[in-house]
C-alpha cells in the first residue's frame, strides 16, 4: 500500500486537527499502519513463539490511534518518532495486563537487579556473573537459567529507563523531550542528569552487552540479526540483552545516584 505524499499528509493532518474529521483520521490510520507492523515485529523478536504477532499488531493499532489523536502539530516533533514509542507502549501495556510472565520470574529479576546495586556499591565496578551468583546464593548455571526466563520480561525501551518509570507505567515520549522554552529548569536538569547517568552506565557495560545495546536500540537490529553479527545464538543475545537491561536499571535505582 502506497503512503500519502508528504504535501498531502500535511494537509490531511491540518484538516483532521482543525475539523476533527473522521475520514481524515481513518486515512491517517491507514497511512501509518505499516509502522505498527514494524514495531510489532521488533517486539516479537524477543518473545516466545507462543505469542502471536497478529495479537501484537492489534494491540499496537490502539497505540497508533492514541498517537494520532494526541499528536500536537505545534511541537515540531516527527510523528513517526512519537508514534513508535506510543505503539510499543500499547503493546507492552497489553502484555503486562495479560501477566504472561510468572510473578516468580519477575521477583527473581528484582533480586538480580538488587544484587547488581549492592555489588556495584561494594566493589565500585561492574560485578561478574560469578559474583552475582554468589551474592544470590545460587550457581552460575542457575543464574543463566533465570536470565533466560527473564528475557521475555525485558522487552522495554530505553525511553522507559530515561523516563525513570517502572516497567508497567505508561510513558508519554513527548513529555520527556527537553523543550528549550520550558519554564521548569529543575525538570530539564533532572532529564539531562538521567541521560548522563545512563550514558555513563552504558559505557561501563561489558563489551558484548554494550554492543548488543548499541545494535538493538540504536541500529534497530533484531536479536536474531545481532546473533549473526556476533556469531552467537539468538538465545545468547537475548541473555546478554537481559543482563544489560538489569544492570542499567540497577544503575538508575542505585542509592548512590540522586535521580529520584
Secondary structure, DSSP 8 states (H G I E B T S, - for coil): -----HHHHHHHHHHHHHH--HHHHHHHHHHHHHHHHHHHHHHHTTS-TTS-HHHHHHHHHHHHHHHHHH--GGG---HHHHHHHHHHHHHHHHHHHHT-S-HHHHHHHHHHHHHHHHHHHHHSS---HHHHHHHHTS-HHHHHHHHHHHGGG----HHHHHTT--TTS---GGGGS--TT-S-HHHHHHHHHHHHHHHHHHHTS-HHHHHHHIIIIIS---HHHHHHHHTS-HHHHHHHHHHHHHHHHHHHH-TTS---
